[in-house]
Amino acid sequence: MKIKFMGKYNNDPKSLPKGEMISGAHRIKKIDNLAVLTLVMTLISCVLGYLFLILLVNTFGRELLSIAGVVAAMLAFVFMIPHEYIHAVCFKEEAYIYVGNGLLFAMSPEHMSKKRYLFMLMLPFLLLGALPLVAGLIFHWSPPAIFGALSIITCTGDLYFAANALVQVPSRGKIYLYDMVNFWYAD
C-alpha cells in the first residue's frame, strides 16, 4: 500500500486514477447534484451538531468553554487530514488524497469487498469520533468528548456513503470508484 498526496483536486473526475471498469456493474445511487448533496450534508451535520451540543452541555456545562475544550474543538478540524489518511491505509493498493474546492477525500480505483469498503468508511468514525466521545462521557472529561463529537460530524459524508452501500450492495458485492462514481458488481 502506497499513499500519494495529490494536492488540489481540479474538479475533473476524468483526471482521477482509474482501474478496470467492470461490464454489467451497477452504479450506487446517490445525490448527483453537488449543490444539493452539500445542502443535505450540511443539514445533517447541523442536526448532529445540535444533538451533540445538547448532550455535551447537559453533561459538561461550562466546562465546554474551557481552554482544553476549545483546543479539542480546533483539533477536531485539524484532524480532517489524518482522517483521510486513515481511509487511505485501508486500501491494499495505491491510495490518493486530494484537497481543495471544499473537498477533502482519499480514493483508490481498487475493487474491494463490501465489508472492507464499509470498514474503510467507518474507521475514522470509530477511531476519531466514537471512541473519544464514549471515553470522554465515561470518564467525564470534556476534551475527548468534544473532539469525538466534532469528528463524528466531519464523518457525515462517510456515513452517507456507508448507508448507500448497506442498502444497495449485496453482501458479496465488490465496490469500486470510477470517475467519482461508486459502482458495485456481484463477486
Backbone as JSON Lines, residues from 0, in Angstrom:
{"i":0,"aa":"M","n":[0.85,-1.17,0.0],"ca":[0.0,0.0,0.0],"c":[0.89,1.23,0.0]}
{"i":1,"aa":"K","n":[0.57,2.15,-0.89],"ca":[1.32,3.39,-1.03],"c":[0.33,4.54,-1.06]}
{"i":2,"aa":"I","n":[0.59,5.59,-0.28],"ca":[-0.3,6.74,-0.24],"c":[0.38,7.92,-0.92]}
{"i":3,"aa":"K","n":[-0.34,8.54,-1.85],"ca":[0.18,9.72,-2.54],"c":[-0.72,10.91,-2.23]}
{"i":4,"aa":"F","n":[-0.12,11.98,-1.73],"ca":[-0.85,13.22,-1.51],"c":[-0.83,13.98,-2.83]}
{"i":5,"aa":"M","n":[-2.0,14.16,-3.44],"ca":[-2.09,14.72,-4.78],"c":[-2.31,16.23,-4.81]}
{"i":6,"aa":"G","n":[-2.6,16.83,-3.65],"ca":[-2.83,18.27,-3.62],"c":[-4.24,18.62,-4.04]}
{"i":7,"aa":"K","n":[-4.35,19.75,-4.71],"ca":[-5.67,20.3,-5.05],"c":[-6.35,19.49,-6.15]}
{"i":8,"aa":"Y","n":[-7.61,19.14,-5.88],"ca":[-8.44,18.45,-6.86],"c":[-8.95,19.48,-7.87]}
{"i":9,"aa":"N","n":[-8.85,19.16,-9.15],"ca":[-9.2,20.11,-10.2],"c":[-10.67,20.04,-10.64]}
{"i":10,"aa":"N","n":[-11.5,19.32,-9.91],"ca":[-12.93,19.16,-10.21],"c":[-13.2,18.42,-11.52]}
{"i":11,"aa":"D","n":[-12.23,17.69,-12.02],"ca":[-12.43,16.9,-13.23],"c":[-12.31,15.42,-12.87]}
{"i":12,"aa":"P","n":[-13.45,14.72,-12.75],"ca":[-13.4,13.3,-12.38],"c":[-12.56,12.47,-13.35]}
{"i":13,"aa":"K","n":[-12.48,12.9,-14.59],"ca":[-11.71,12.15,-15.6],"c":[-10.2,12.18,-15.3]}
{"i":14,"aa":"S","n":[-9.76,13.15,-14.48],"ca":[-8.33,13.25,-14.16],"c":[-7.9,12.31,-13.03]}
{"i":15,"aa":"L","n":[-8.86,11.69,-12.36],"ca":[-8.55,10.8,-11.23],"c":[-8.01,9.46,-11.73]}
{"i":16,"aa":"P","n":[-7.18,8.81,-10.94],"ca":[-6.69,7.47,-11.31],"c":[-7.87,6.51,-11.5]}
{"i":17,"aa":"K","n":[-7.74,5.64,-12.48],"ca":[-8.82,4.71,-12.8],"c":[-8.31,3.29,-12.81]}
{"i":18,"aa":"G","n":[-9.2,2.41,-12.41],"ca":[-8.95,0.98,-12.52],"c":[-9.81,0.41,-13.62]}
{"i":19,"aa":"E","n":[-10.01,-0.88,-13.53],"ca":[-10.79,-1.57,-14.54],"c":[-12.28,-1.32,-14.34]}
{"i":20,"aa":"M","n":[-12.97,-0.96,-15.42],"ca":[-14.43,-0.81,-15.41],"c":[-15.02,-2.18,-15.7]}
{"i":21,"aa":"I","n":[-15.91,-2.66,-14.83],"ca":[-16.5,-3.99,-14.96],"c":[-17.79,-3.91,-15.77]}
{"i":22,"aa":"S","n":[-17.89,-4.71,-16.79],"ca":[-19.1,-4.78,-17.6],"c":[-20.25,-5.29,-16.74]}
{"i":23,"aa":"G","n":[-21.36,-4.6,-16.79],"ca":[-22.53,-5.0,-16.02],"c":[-22.55,-4.51,-14.58]}
{"i":24,"aa":"A","n":[-21.57,-3.7,-14.2],"ca":[-21.55,-3.16,-12.84],"c":[-22.71,-2.18,-12.66]}
{"i":25,"aa":"H","n":[-23.19,-2.09,-11.43],"ca":[-24.32,-1.21,-11.11],"c":[-23.8,0.04,-10.41]}
{"i":26,"aa":"R","n":[-24.36,1.15,-10.76],"ca":[-23.99,2.39,-10.12],"c":[-24.67,2.46,-8.74]}
{"i":27,"aa":"I","n":[-23.91,2.83,-7.72],"ca":[-24.51,3.05,-6.4],"c":[-25.19,4.42,-6.47]}
{"i":28,"aa":"K","n":[-26.51,4.41,-6.29],"ca":[-27.28,5.65,-6.4],"c":[-26.94,6.58,-5.25]}
{"i":29,"aa":"K","n":[-26.8,7.86,-5.59],"ca":[-26.56,8.9,-4.6],"c":[-27.07,10.21,-5.17]}
{"i":30,"aa":"I","n":[-27.02,11.25,-4.39],"ca":[-27.39,12.58,-4.88],"c":[-26.28,13.05,-5.81]}
{"i":31,"aa":"D","n":[-26.61,13.3,-7.07],"ca":[-25.59,13.67,-8.06],"c":[-25.31,15.16,-8.12]}
{"i":32,"aa":"N","n":[-26.29,15.97,-7.79],"ca":[-26.1,17.42,-7.83],"c":[-25.27,17.84,-6.63]}
{"i":33,"aa":"L","n":[-24.07,18.39,-6.88],"ca":[-23.14,18.74,-5.8],"c":[-23.74,19.77,-4.85]}
{"i":34,"aa":"A","n":[-24.5,20.73,-5.38],"ca":[-25.12,21.75,-4.52],"c":[-26.15,21.11,-3.59]}
{"i":35,"aa":"V","n":[-26.96,20.21,-4.12],"ca":[-27.97,19.53,-3.3],"c":[-27.3,18.61,-2.29]}
{"i":36,"aa":"L","n":[-26.28,17.87,-2.72],"ca":[-25.55,17.0,-1.8],"c":[-24.92,17.81,-0.67]}
{"i":37,"aa":"T","n":[-24.32,18.94,-0.99],"ca":[-23.72,19.82,0.02],"c":[-24.78,20.31,1.0]}
{"i":38,"aa":"L","n":[-25.94,20.69,0.48],"ca":[-27.02,21.16,1.33],"c":[-27.49,20.05,2.27]}
{"i":39,"aa":"V","n":[-27.68,18.85,1.74],"ca":[-28.13,17.72,2.56],"c":[-27.09,17.4,3.64]}
{"i":40,"aa":"M","n":[-25.81,17.33,3.26],"ca":[-24.75,17.03,4.23],"c":[-24.67,18.13,5.3]}
{"i":41,"aa":"T","n":[-24.85,19.37,4.89],"ca":[-24.83,20.49,5.84],"c":[-25.99,20.38,6.82]}
{"i":42,"aa":"L","n":[-27.17,20.07,6.31],"ca":[-28.33,19.92,7.2],"c":[-28.14,18.78,8.19]}
{"i":43,"aa":"I","n":[-27.65,17.64,7.7],"ca":[-27.4,16.5,8.59],"c":[-26.34,16.87,9.63]}
{"i":44,"aa":"S","n":[-25.29,17.57,9.2],"ca":[-24.24,17.99,10.13],"c":[-24.8,18.94,11.19]}
{"i":45,"aa":"C","n":[-25.68,19.85,10.79],"ca":[-26.28,20.78,11.75],"c":[-27.15,20.05,12.76]}
{"i":46,"aa":"V","n":[-27.93,19.09,12.3],"ca":[-28.78,18.31,13.22],"c":[-27.9,17.54,14.2]}
{"i":47,"aa":"L","n":[-26.86,16.86,13.68],"ca":[-25.93,16.13,14.56],"c":[-25.27,17.09,15.54]}
{"i":48,"aa":"G","n":[-24.83,18.24,15.04],"ca":[-24.19,19.24,15.9],"c":[-25.12,19.7,17.02]}
{"i":49,"aa":"Y","n":[-26.36,19.94,16.69],"ca":[-27.34,20.36,17.69],"c":[-27.55,19.28,18.74]}
{"i":50,"aa":"L","n":[-27.7,18.03,18.29],"ca":[-27.89,16.93,19.23],"c":[-26.67,16.75,20.14]}
{"i":51,"aa":"F","n":[-25.47,16.83,19.55],"ca":[-24.25,16.72,20.37],"c":[-24.12,17.9,21.32]}
{"i":52,"aa":"L","n":[-24.51,19.09,20.87],"ca":[-24.44,20.26,21.75],"c":[-25.33,20.07,22.97]}
{"i":53,"aa":"I","n":[-26.54,19.58,22.74],"ca":[-27.44,19.31,23.88],"c":[-26.82,18.28,24.82]}
{"i":54,"aa":"L","n":[-26.3,17.19,24.26],"ca":[-25.68,16.15,25.08],"c":[-24.5,16.7,25.88]}
{"i":55,"aa":"L","n":[-23.61,17.42,25.19],"ca":[-22.4,17.91,25.86],"c":[-22.69,19.01,26.88]}
{"i":56,"aa":"V","n":[-23.62,19.91,26.58],"ca":[-23.97,20.97,27.54],"c":[-24.6,20.34,28.78]}
{"i":57,"aa":"N","n":[-25.48,19.36,28.57],"ca":[-26.12,18.71,29.73],"c":[-25.12,17.89,30.54]}
{"i":58,"aa":"T","n":[-24.07,17.39,29.89],"ca":[-23.09,16.56,30.59],"c":[-21.98,17.4,31.23]}
{"i":59,"aa":"F","n":[-21.49,18.41,30.51],"ca":[-20.3,19.14,30.96],"c":[-20.54,20.6,31.34]}
{"i":60,"aa":"G","n":[-21.64,21.18,30.9],"ca":[-21.93,22.58,31.25],"c":[-20.84,23.53,30.78]}
{"i":61,"aa":"R","n":[-20.42,24.42,31.66],"ca":[-19.44,25.47,31.33],"c":[-18.05,24.91,31.0]}
{"i":62,"aa":"E","n":[-17.82,23.69,31.39],"ca":[-16.53,23.04,31.11],"c":[-16.24,23.02,29.6]}
{"i":63,"aa":"L","n":[-17.29,23.07,28.78],"ca":[-17.11,23.06,27.32],"c":[-16.33,24.28,26.84]}
{"i":64,"aa":"L","n":[-16.44,25.38,27.57],"ca":[-15.78,26.62,27.15],"c":[-14.39,26.79,27.74]}
{"i":65,"aa":"S","n":[-13.88,25.75,28.39],"ca":[-12.52,25.82,28.93],"c":[-11.51,25.88,27.8]}
{"i":66,"aa":"I","n":[-10.3,26.24,28.1],"ca":[-9.24,26.27,27.08],"c":[-9.06,24.88,26.48]}
{"i":67,"aa":"A","n":[-9.08,23.86,27.32],"ca":[-8.93,22.49,26.82],"c":[-10.07,22.12,25.87]}
{"i":68,"aa":"G","n":[-11.29,22.57,26.17],"ca":[-12.43,22.3,25.31],"c":[-12.31,22.99,23.96]}
{"i":69,"aa":"V","n":[-11.84,24.23,23.97],"ca":[-11.66,24.98,22.72],"c":[-10.54,24.35,21.89]}
{"i":70,"aa":"V","n":[-9.46,23.95,22.53],"ca":[-8.36,23.29,21.82],"c":[-8.84,21.97,21.22]}
{"i":71,"aa":"A","n":[-9.62,21.21,21.96],"ca":[-10.16,19.94,21.45],"c":[-11.03,20.19,20.21]}
{"i":72,"aa":"A","n":[-11.82,21.26,20.24],"ca":[-12.66,21.59,19.08],"c":[-11.81,21.94,17.87]}
{"i":73,"aa":"M","n":[-10.75,22.71,18.08],"ca":[-9.87,23.06,16.96],"c":[-9.15,21.83,16.43]}
{"i":74,"aa":"L","n":[-8.74,20.95,17.31],"ca":[-8.04,19.73,16.89],"c":[-8.92,18.83,16.03]}
{"i":75,"aa":"A","n":[-10.22,18.83,16.3],"ca":[-11.12,18.0,15.5],"c":[-11.07,18.42,14.03]}
{"i":76,"aa":"F","n":[-10.91,19.7,13.78],"ca":[-10.83,20.16,12.39],"c":[-9.43,19.98,11.81]}
{"i":77,"aa":"V","n":[-8.41,20.08,12.64],"ca":[-7.04,19.8,12.18],"c":[-6.92,18.33,11.77]}
{"i":78,"aa":"F","n":[-7.65,17.48,12.47],"ca":[-7.58,16.03,12.22],"c":[-8.37,15.59,11.0]}
{"i":79,"aa":"M","n":[-8.89,16.52,10.22],"ca":[-9.58,16.13,8.99],"c":[-8.6,15.53,7.98]}
{"i":80,"aa":"I","n":[-7.35,16.0,7.97],"ca":[-6.35,15.4,7.08],"c":[-5.96,14.0,7.56]}
{"i":81,"aa":"P","n":[-5.61,13.8,8.85],"ca":[-5.36,12.42,9.31],"c":[-6.57,11.51,9.09]}
{"i":82,"aa":"H","n":[-7.78,12.05,9.17],"ca":[-9.0,11.29,8.88],"c":[-8.89,10.66,7.49]}
{"i":83,"aa":"E","n":[-8.44,11.42,6.51],"ca":[-8.3,10.9,5.15],"c":[-7.18,9.87,5.06]}
{"i":84,"aa":"Y","n":[-6.1,10.06,5.81],"ca":[-5.02,9.07,5.82],"c":[-5.5,7.75,6.44]}
{"i":85,"aa":"I","n":[-6.4,7.83,7.42],"ca":[-6.96,6.6,8.0],"c":[-7.74,5.84,6.92]}
{"i":86,"aa":"H","n":[-8.52,6.57,6.12],"ca":[-9.19,5.91,4.98],"c":[-8.14,5.28,4.07]}
{"i":87,"aa":"A","n":[-7.11,6.05,3.74],"ca":[-6.11,5.61,2.75],"c":[-5.39,4.33,3.17]}
{"i":88,"aa":"V","n":[-5.11,4.16,4.45],"ca":[-4.37,2.96,4.87],"c":[-5.23,1.7,4.74]}
{"i":89,"aa":"C","n":[-6.51,1.85,4.52],"ca":[-7.4,0.69,4.35],"c":[-7.35,0.11,2.94]}
{"i":90,"aa":"F","n":[-6.71,0.8,2.02],"ca":[-6.59,0.29,0.66],"c":[-5.36,-0.6,0.57]}
{"i":91,"aa":"K","n":[-5.45,-1.68,-0.17],"ca":[-4.3,-2.58,-0.35],"c":[-3.34,-2.04,-1.4]}
{"i":92,"aa":"E","n":[-3.9,-1.38,-2.4],"ca":[-3.08,-0.84,-3.49],"c":[-2.8,0.63,-3.23]}
{"i":93,"aa":"E","n":[-2.47,1.37,-4.25],"ca":[-2.2,2.8,-4.09],"c":[-3.46,3.56,-3.71]}
{"i":94,"aa":"A","n":[-3.29,4.53,-2.82],"ca":[-4.38,5.44,-2.44],"c":[-3.91,6.86,-2.71]}
{"i":95,"aa":"Y","n":[-4.88,7.73,-2.99],"ca":[-4.58,9.11,-3.34],"c":[-5.42,10.02,-2.46]}
{"i":96,"aa":"I","n":[-4.81,11.1,-1.99],"ca":[-5.52,12.06,-1.15],"c":[-5.55,13.4,-1.88]}
{"i":97,"aa":"Y","n":[-6.75,13.97,-1.98],"ca":[-6.95,15.25,-2.66],"c":[-7.58,16.25,-1.69]}
{"i":98,"aa":"V","n":[-7.29,17.53,-1.92],"ca":[-7.91,18.62,-1.16],"c":[-8.34,19.7,-2.15]}
{"i":99,"aa":"G","n":[-9.14,20.63,-1.68],"ca":[-9.47,21.8,-2.48],"c":[-10.92,21.89,-2.86]}
{"i":100,"aa":"N","n":[-11.37,23.12,-3.08],"ca":[-12.73,23.42,-3.52],"c":[-13.78,22.82,-2.58]}
{"i":101,"aa":"G","n":[-13.5,22.87,-1.29],"ca":[-14.44,22.35,-0.31],"c":[-14.43,20.85,-0.17]}
{"i":102,"aa":"L","n":[-13.55,20.18,-0.91],"ca":[-13.46,18.72,-0.85],"c":[-12.17,18.29,-0.18]}
{"i":103,"aa":"L","n":[-12.24,17.19,0.49],"ca":[-11.09,16.54,1.09],"c":[-11.42,15.06,1.05]}
{"i":104,"aa":"F","n":[-10.68,14.29,0.26],"ca":[-11.04,12.88,0.13],"c":[-9.84,12.01,-0.2]}
{"i":105,"aa":"A","n":[-9.95,10.76,0.23],"ca":[-9.0,9.71,-0.13],"c":[-9.72,8.8,-1.11]}
{"i":106,"aa":"M","n":[-9.0,8.33,-2.11],"ca":[-9.63,7.44,-3.09],"c":[-8.59,6.49,-3.65]}
{"i":107,"aa":"S","n":[-9.12,5.43,-4.22],"ca":[-8.3,4.46,-4.93],"c":[-9.21,3.79,-5.95]}
{"i":108,"aa":"P","n":[-8.68,3.45,-7.09],"ca":[-9.51,2.75,-8.08],"c":[-9.65,1.26,-7.8]}
{"i":109,"aa":"E","n":[-9.05,0.76,-6.72],"ca":[-9.1,-0.68,-6.46],"c":[-10.51,-1.16,-6.14]}
{"i":110,"aa":"H","n":[-10.76,-2.41,-6.41],"ca":[-12.04,-3.05,-6.13],"c":[-11.93,-3.7,-4.75]}
{"i":111,"aa":"M","n":[-12.95,-3.52,-3.92],"ca":[-12.91,-4.09,-2.58],"c":[-14.27,-4.67,-2.21]}
{"i":112,"aa":"S","n":[-14.23,-5.6,-1.27],"ca":[-15.46,-6.21,-0.8],"c":[-16.32,-5.16,-0.09]}
{"i":113,"aa":"K","n":[-17.59,-5.45,-0.01],"ca":[-18.5,-4.55,0.7],"c":[-18.06,-4.38,2.15]}
{"i":114,"aa":"K","n":[-17.64,-5.47,2.79],"ca":[-17.2,-5.39,4.19],"c":[-15.98,-4.48,4.34]}
{"i":115,"aa":"R","n":[-15.01,-4.64,3.45],"ca":[-13.81,-3.8,3.54],"c":[-14.13,-2.35,3.21]}
{"i":116,"aa":"Y","n":[-15.02,-2.13,2.26],"ca":[-15.44,-0.77,1.9],"c":[-16.1,-0.09,3.12]}
{"i":117,"aa":"L","n":[-16.99,-0.81,3.78],"ca":[-17.64,-0.25,4.96],"c":[-16.64,-0.01,6.09]}
{"i":118,"aa":"F","n":[-15.7,-0.93,6.27],"ca":[-14.65,-0.76,7.27],"c":[-13.83,0.49,6.96]}
{"i":119,"aa":"M","n":[-13.44,0.66,5.68],"ca":[-12.66,1.83,5.26],"c":[-13.43,3.12,5.56]}
{"i":120,"aa":"L","n":[-14.72,3.14,5.28],"ca":[-15.52,4.34,5.53],"c":[-15.68,4.62,7.02]}
{"i":121,"aa":"M","n":[-15.85,3.58,7.82],"ca":[-16.19,3.77,9.23],"c":[-15.0,3.86,10.17]}
{"i":122,"aa":"L","n":[-13.8,3.51,9.73],"ca":[-12.65,3.52,10.63],"c":[-12.37,4.9,11.23]}
{"i":123,"aa":"P","n":[-12.36,5.99,10.46],"ca":[-12.17,7.3,11.11],"c":[-13.3,7.65,12.08]}
{"i":124,"aa":"F","n":[-14.53,7.25,11.73],"ca":[-15.66,7.47,12.62],"c":[-15.41,6.81,13.97]}
{"i":125,"aa":"L","n":[-14.92,5.57,13.93],"ca":[-14.67,4.84,15.17],"c":[-13.48,5.39,15.94]}
{"i":126,"aa":"L","n":[-12.33,5.55,15.24],"ca":[-11.09,5.97,15.92],"c":[-11.11,7.42,16.39]}
{"i":127,"aa":"L","n":[-11.59,8.31,15.53],"ca":[-11.54,9.74,15.86],"c":[-12.84,10.26,16.47]}
{"i":128,"aa":"G","n":[-13.95,9.54,16.24],"ca":[-15.24,10.02,16.72],"c":[-15.79,9.25,17.89]}
{"i":129,"aa":"A","n":[-16.24,8.03,17.63],"ca":[-16.96,7.26,18.65],"c":[-16.11,6.95,19.89]}
{"i":130,"aa":"L","n":[-14.87,6.47,19.68],"ca":[-14.04,6.13,20.85],"c":[-13.74,7.32,21.75]}
{"i":131,"aa":"P","n":[-13.27,8.46,21.2],"ca":[-13.05,9.6,22.11],"c":[-14.33,10.12,22.76]}
{"i":132,"aa":"L","n":[-15.44,10.13,22.01],"ca":[-16.7,10.61,22.58],"c":[-17.12,9.72,23.75]}
{"i":133,"aa":"V","n":[-17.12,8.41,23.54],"ca":[-17.53,7.48,24.6],"c":[-16.57,7.56,25.79]}
{"i":134,"aa":"A","n":[-15.27,7.61,25.51],"ca":[-14.29,7.71,26.6],"c":[-14.51,9.0,27.4]}
{"i":135,"aa":"G","n":[-14.73,10.11,26.71],"ca":[-14.97,11.38,27.39],"c":[-16.22,11.34,28.25]}
{"i":136,"aa":"L","n":[-17.26,10.67,27.74],"ca":[-18.5,10.57,28.53],"c":[-18.33,9.63,29.72]}
{"i":137,"aa":"I","n":[-17.63,8.51,29.52],"ca":[-17.43,7.55,30.61],"c":[-16.57,8.15,31.72]}
{"i":138,"aa":"F","n":[-15.48,8.81,31.34],"ca":[-14.55,9.35,32.33],"c":[-14.84,10.81,32.69]}
{"i":139,"aa":"H","n":[-15.97,11.32,32.2],"ca":[-16.4,12.7,32.43],"c":[-15.25,13.69,32.21]}
{"i":140,"aa":"W","n":[-14.72,13.63,30.99],"ca":[-13.62,14.51,30.59],"c":[-14.02,15.14,29.26]}
{"i":141,"aa":"S","n":[-14.25,16.44,29.27],"ca":[-14.85,17.09,28.11],"c":[-13.97,17.14,26.86]}
{"i":142,"aa":"P","n":[-12.63,17.32,26.93],"ca":[-11.88,17.44,25.67],"c":[-12.04,16.26,24.71]}
{"i":143,"aa":"P","n":[-11.9,14.99,25.16],"ca":[-12.1,13.92,24.18],"c":[-13.56,13.82,23.71]}
{"i":144,"aa":"A","n":[-14.51,14.17,24.57],"ca":[-15.92,14.13,24.16],"c":[-16.18,15.18,23.08]}
{"i":145,"aa":"I","n":[-15.64,16.37,23.25],"ca":[-15.8,17.44,22.25],"c":[-15.13,17.03,20.95]}
{"i":146,"aa":"F","n":[-13.89,16.56,21.05],"ca":[-13.15,16.11,19.86],"c":[-13.93,15.02,19.12]}
{"i":147,"aa":"G","n":[-14.43,14.03,19.87],"ca":[-15.16,12.92,19.27],"c":[-16.45,13.37,18.61]}
{"i":148,"aa":"A","n":[-17.21,14.22,19.28],"ca":[-18.48,14.69,18.71],"c":[-18.24,15.46,17.42]}
{"i":149,"aa":"L","n":[-17.27,16.36,17.42],"ca":[-16.99,17.13,16.2],"c":[-16.41,16.24,15.1]}
{"i":150,"aa":"S","n":[-15.63,15.24,15.48],"ca":[-15.08,14.32,14.48],"c":[-16.19,13.49,13.85]}
{"i":151,"aa":"I","n":[-17.2,13.12,14.62],"ca":[-18.34,12.39,14.06],"c":[-19.06,13.28,13.04]}
{"i":152,"aa":"I","n":[-19.19,14.56,13.35],"ca":[-19.85,15.46,12.41],"c":[-19.06,15.54,11.1]}
{"i":153,"aa":"T","n":[-17.71,15.49,11.18],"ca":[-16.92,15.52,9.94],"c":[-17.02,14.21,9.16]}
{"i":154,"aa":"C","n":[-17.64,13.2,9.74],"ca":[-17.83,11.91,9.07],"c":[-19.18,11.81,8.37]}
{"i":155,"aa":"T","n":[-19.91,12.89,8.27],"ca":[-21.25,12.86,7.68],"c":[-21.25,12.25,6.29]}
{"i":156,"aa":"G","n":[-20.31,12.63,5.44],"ca":[-20.22,12.06,4.09],"c":[-19.94,10.57,4.13]}
{"i":157,"aa":"D","n":[-19.05,10.16,5.02],"ca":[-18.74,8.73,5.15],"c":[-19.98,7.94,5.56]}
{"i":158,"aa":"L","n":[-20.74,8.5,6.49],"ca":[-21.97,7.83,6.94],"c":[-22.97,7.73,5.78]}
{"i":159,"aa":"Y","n":[-23.06,8.77,4.97],"ca":[-23.97,8.78,3.82],"c":[-23.59,7.69,2.82]}
{"i":160,"aa":"F","n":[-22.3,7.61,2.49],"ca":[-21.85,6.6,1.52],"c":[-21.97,5.19,2.09]}
{"i":161,"aa":"A","n":[-21.73,5.04,3.39],"ca":[-21.89,3.72,4.03],"c":[-23.36,3.29,3.99]}
{"i":162,"aa":"A","n":[-24.27,4.21,4.27],"ca":[-25.7,3.88,4.24],"c":[-26.12,3.46,2.83]}
{"i":163,"aa":"N","n":[-25.63,4.18,1.81],"ca":[-25.94,3.81,0.43],"c":[-25.45,2.4,0.11]}
{"i":164,"aa":"A","n":[-24.23,2.08,0.52],"ca":[-23.67,0.75,0.25],"c":[-24.43,-0.33,1.01]}
{"i":165,"aa":"L","n":[-24.77,-0.06,2.26],"ca":[-25.52,-1.03,3.06],"c":[-26.85,-1.39,2.41]}
{"i":166,"aa":"V","n":[-27.53,-0.4,1.87],"ca":[-28.86,-0.6,1.31],"c":[-28.81,-1.17,-0.11]}
{"i":167,"aa":"Q","n":[-27.83,-0.75,-0.91],"ca":[-27.85,-1.07,-2.33],"c":[-26.97,-2.24,-2.77]}
{"i":168,"aa":"V","n":[-25.94,-2.54,-2.01],"ca":[-24.97,-3.54,-2.45],"c":[-25.21,-4.86,-1.71]}
{"i":169,"aa":"P","n":[-25.3,-5.98,-2.46],"ca":[-25.47,-7.27,-1.79],"c":[-24.24,-7.62,-0.96]}
{"i":170,"aa":"S","n":[-24.41,-8.52,0.0],"ca":[-23.33,-8.82,0.95],"c":[-22.05,-9.32,0.27]}
{"i":171,"aa":"R","n":[-22.15,-10.01,-0.84],"ca":[-20.96,-10.5,-1.53],"c":[-20.51,-9.56,-2.65]}
{"i":172,"aa":"G","n":[-21.06,-8.35,-2.68],"ca":[-20.72,-7.4,-3.73],"c":[-19.32,-6.84,-3.59]}
{"i":173,"aa":"K","n":[-18.77,-6.42,-4.71],"ca":[-17.48,-5.71,-4.75],"c":[-17.78,-4.28,-5.16]}
{"i":174,"aa":"I","n":[-17.04,-3.32,-4.61],"ca":[-17.28,-1.9,-4.86],"c":[-15.99,-1.27,-5.38]}
{"i":175,"aa":"Y","n":[-16.15,-0.35,-6.33],"ca":[-15.0,0.41,-6.82],"c":[-15.45,1.8,-7.24]}
{"i":176,"aa":"L","n":[-14.49,2.72,-7.34],"ca":[-14.74,4.1,-7.73],"c":[-14.21,4.32,-9.13]}
{"i":177,"aa":"Y","n":[-15.03,4.94,-9.98],"ca":[-14.63,5.25,-11.35],"c":[-15.22,6.61,-11.7]}
{"i":178,"aa":"D","n":[-14.37,7.58,-11.98],"ca":[-14.82,8.95,-12.29],"c":[-15.74,9.52,-11.2]}
{"i":179,"aa":"M","n":[-15.36,9.34,-9.94],"ca":[-16.1,9.85,-8.77],"c":[-17.48,9.23,-8.62]}
{"i":180,"aa":"V","n":[-17.69,8.08,-9.23],"ca":[-18.96,7.36,-9.09],"c":[-18.62,5.98,-8.54]}
{"i":181,"aa":"N","n":[-19.32,5.56,-7.49],"ca":[-19.14,4.23,-6.95],"c":[-20.01,3.24,-7.69]}
{"i":182,"aa":"F","n":[-19.39,2.1,-8.05],"ca":[-20.08,1.02,-8.73],"c":[-19.95,-0.25,-7.9]}
{"i":183,"aa":"W","n":[-20.88,-1.17,-8.08],"ca":[-20.77,-2.48,-7.44],"c":[-21.12,-3.55,-8.47]}
{"i":184,"aa":"Y","n":[-20.57,-4.73,-8.2],"ca":[-20.87,-5.91,-9.01],"c":[-20.84,-7.12,-8.11]}
{"i":185,"aa":"A","n":[-21.53,-8.17,-8.52],"ca":[-21.57,-9.4,-7.74],"c":[-20.26,-10.14,-7.9]}
{"i":186,"aa":"D","n":[-19.74,-10.62,-6.8],"ca":[-18.48,-11.35,-6.83],"c":[-18.7,-12.79,-7.22]}
